[in-house]
Amino acid sequence: MMDAVAEVPQTICPEKKPHADVDGEAGRHSLAVDPVSKVLGDNNLLAEILLRAGFPTTLVRAALVCRCWYHLASNRGFLRRFRELHPPRLLGFYIGSILIRPELVAFLCFVPMLPQPPELNTVVRCMANHNFNDPKNLWIMDSRNGSIFTGRREGRELAYGVHRRELAHGVHRPLCPERGINVVPPLPRAQDYNRQYFDAILSKEEGNGLSYFYVLTELTNQTENFTLRVYMLQGSVWCLHTSATAQLHLPLPKAKVVLVDNKIYMVVSPADRHYCLGFDSLKFV
C-alpha cells in the first residue's frame, strides 16, 4: 500500500511539471512583451516615434495600423510638428515647351529631382503620369505644395460657324487625382484692355492651404506710369486686395513676379533695379 501511495505523486507530478513550465514560459513571454506594450500604449511616446517616420508616405502606412494610430497621425498639432521636422522636399519641375508649327501647341513634362529615396517613387510616378486633360492647350501659371494653377485655351462656337477662343483656369492636384479639378473663376480684366501691360498668378501658404493672388498692371495716361492691382481669390470670387499707382520705369514685359513676406518683387529694368509692392504700400527696395 505504501508503494502504491508513494507512486501517486509520481503519476501526478509529471502532469504538473509541463503546466509549471508553461506558466514559466508565459511569464517570461509577458515580461518580454510588457516593455513593447508600454511603448505602444503611451500616446506621447508613440507620437515621438511616429514623428521620426521621415516620409509622409511612411506616416500614411502607420496610420493604417489601427484607429489609435490613425487619430494620432491625423492630429493637427502632430502634423504641424511633423512638417517642421520634415519640410516638403522638392520632387521636381514641370517644363513646358511650345511648338509653333503647324499650329501653336504646348507640352508639359515632369522632370524629377534626382536622386530620390525609394519611399517617394510612387509619388514621383503620380506627378509624372498625371492627366491634365488635353495638355496641348494648357500652361502652368503657378505650382506649390502639389497644387498646380493652370490656364487653358478653350474654343467656343458662336453663331454662323464663328469660333471664339476663351481662357479657362483651374487648380490640379496630381497627388490627389480623386479630388478632380477646382475650376477658378475668370481673371479680372483691366479697365481698358488696350492698356493692360502684363499679369501674374502668385500663391502663398496660409493655414492648411494656399491663397491665390492675381497681379494686374495697367498703363496710365502719363509716360512711364502704371497702376498695379492685386486681387485675392476668396471662395469663388476675385476680390480687390490692394492697388497702387507707381511713378517708376515700367517693368519688363513678361516680368518675373515673386511674392515674399507679403511683398511683391518684380524687375523694373535690365539694370536689375527692383521695386517692391507691399500689401499696404509701394516703395523701392
Order of alpha helices (4+ residues) and beta strands (2+ residues): alpha-alpha-alpha-alpha-alpha-beta-beta-alpha-beta-beta-beta-beta-beta-beta-beta-beta-beta-beta-beta-beta
